[in-house]
Every structure is written in C-alpha cells, then in structure tokens.
C-alpha cells in the first residue's frame, strides 16, 4: 500500500499543466497509481468542488489510467455548512476520468456532525461499509 500526498506535487502538477513536463516525483506518483488495484481518494473540500491539485492529477495521468479503477471517496469539508451534493460533484470528477467510485462516501458533512455529537459508531459503520465495497470492487476489477 502506498500513500500519495498530492499537495507535495503542487508545483510539479502546475509545471506539467503549463508545459507538459513530468518531474521524477510526478512520474513516480503516476506509476504508483498505475500499479494500484484500487484507490482511497481523500480530499479537503472548501467549496462545492475539489481543490485544484485534486483536479489536475487525473489530467496528468492521461488517457484511461483510471478506467474502471475502484475508488473510495473520503471528504473532509471541515464544516456542516457544505452543500449536500459535494460528494456528487467530486464523484462526477472521478467518473469523468472513467474511475469507478464505490457507493458509500466516507466523512461527508453529516458523518462529521454525528461524530462531533458523540456518535462515532455511525462514522465507523460508514468506513466499514465503504471498505467492504472497495474490497469487492477491487476483486471484480482484478478478474
């Protein structure tokens, strides 16, 4: 299991967007995604759309690298004031690049509010459900 922190690739992604040059770090990140059986994509959400780094990485992957790739989506809006369709916006970004997001989204604003009010069991159940969906999707994707 590898973890990519795309915020560390911000300058590399900007350079790639501007001139098509992929740094060694960016090429290694792309190779890690190519090797993956599935992805857990976690992103902060400050408005009703993902941040620029989140948007630019799939473009750097190019082609159909994410085609059929099972993806578990985890969001951290940091506030309960976000629109309820934030997950749908980001899910749309993933399906636009032909990824296959699992149905359950972890840590949507309602889950964070429940945890803040002492109902951590709800968040744990959501995580367990999403993990089971990802595992099943990864098994299907490998076949």
C-alpha positions in Angstrom: 0.0 0.0 0.0 1.3 3.4 -1.0 0.2 6.8 0.0 0.4 9.8 -2.3 0.2 13.2 -0.9 -0.7 15.3 -3.9 -0.2 18.6 -2.1 3.5 17.8 -2.2 3.2 17.7 -6.0 1.5 21.1 -6.4 4.5 22.7 -8.2 5.1 19.6 -10.3 1.4 19.5 -11.4 1.4 23.2 -12.3 4.6 22.7 -14.4 3.0 19.7 -16.1 -0.1 21.7 -16.8 1.9 24.6 -18.2 4.5 22.8 -20.3 3.7 19.0 -20.2 6.9 18.3 -18.3 6.5 15.5 -15.7 9.1 15.6 -12.9 10.5 12.4 -11.5 8.3 12.8 -8.4 5.2 13.1 -10.6 6.2 10.2 -12.8 6.6 8.1 -9.7 3.2 9.1 -8.4 1.6 8.2 -11.8 3.4 4.8 -11.7 2.0 4.1 -8.2 -1.5 4.7 -9.5 -0.9 2.5 -12.5 0.2 -0.3 -10.1 -2.8 0.1 -7.8 -5.7 -2.3 -7.5 -7.8 0.5 -6.0 -7.6 3.9 -4.6 -8.8 5.7 -1.5 -9.1 9.4 -2.5 -9.2 11.8 0.4 -9.5 15.5 -0.2 -10.4 18.6 1.7 -13.4 20.4 0.4 -13.5 24.1 0.9 -16.3 24.9 -1.6 -18.6 22.7 -3.6 -15.7 21.5 -5.7 -12.4 19.7 -5.1 -9.2 21.7 -4.9 -7.0 22.4 -7.9 -4.5 19.8 -7.1 -7.2 17.2 -7.0 -8.4 18.3 -10.4 -5.0 18.4 -12.1 -3.7 15.0 -11.1 -6.2 13.0 -13.2 -5.3 15.2 -16.1 -1.6 14.4 -15.5 -2.4 10.7 -15.5 -3.8 11.0 -19.0 -5.7 8.5 -21.1 -7.5 5.8 -19.4 -5.3 5.1 -16.4 -8.2 5.4 -14.0 -10.6 3.5 -16.3 -12.5 1.0 -14.1 -10.3 1.8 -11.1 -12.3 1.2 -7.9 -12.2 4.3 -5.7 -13.3 5.0 -2.2 -14.0 8.7 -1.7 -13.3 10.4 1.6 -14.2 14.0 2.1 -13.4 16.5 4.8 -15.4 19.6 4.4 -14.5 20.9 7.9 -17.9 22.3 8.3 -21.5 21.2 8.2 -22.5 24.1 6.0 -21.4 22.5 2.8 -23.9 21.6 0.1 -25.2 18.1 0.4 -24.2 17.4 -3.2 -20.5 18.0 -2.6 -19.8 14.2 -2.8 -21.7 14.1 -6.1 -19.6 16.9 -7.6 -16.4 15.0 -6.7 -17.8 11.7 -7.7 -18.5 13.3 -11.1 -14.9 14.3 -11.4 -13.9 10.7 -10.8 -16.4 9.3 -13.3 -15.4 11.8 -15.9 -12.0 10.1 -15.9 -13.7 6.7 -16.0 -12.9 5.7 -12.4 -15.4 3.5 -10.6 -16.3 5.1 -7.2 -17.9 2.9 -4.7 -21.4 4.0 -3.5 -20.5 4.9 0.1 -18.7 8.2 0.7 -16.8 8.4 4.0 -16.8 11.5 6.1 -19.4 13.6 4.4 -20.6 16.5 6.5 -23.4 14.5 8.1 -20.9 11.9 9.3 -18.6 14.6 10.9 -21.6 16.2 12.7 -22.6 12.8 14.1 -19.1 12.2 15.3 -19.0 15.6 16.9 -22.1 14.7 18.8 -20.7 11.5 20.2 -22.0 9.1 17.6 -18.6 7.8 16.4 -20.3 4.4 15.7 -22.0 6.0 12.7 -18.7 7.1 11.2 -17.2 3.6 11.9 -20.1 1.9 10.2 -19.7 4.2 7.2 -16.0 3.4 7.0 -16.6 -0.3 7.3 -19.3 -0.2 4.6 -17.1 1.8 2.2 -14.1 -0.5 2.8 -16.2 -3.6 2.1 -17.5 -2.0 -1.1 -13.9 -1.1 -2.2 -12.6 -4.6 -1.4 -15.5 -6.2 -3.5 -14.9 -3.7 -6.4 -11.1 -4.5 -6.3 -11.8 -8.2 -6.5 -14.1 -7.7 -9.5 -11.7 -5.3 -11.2 -8.8 -7.8 -11.0 -10.8 -10.5 -12.8 
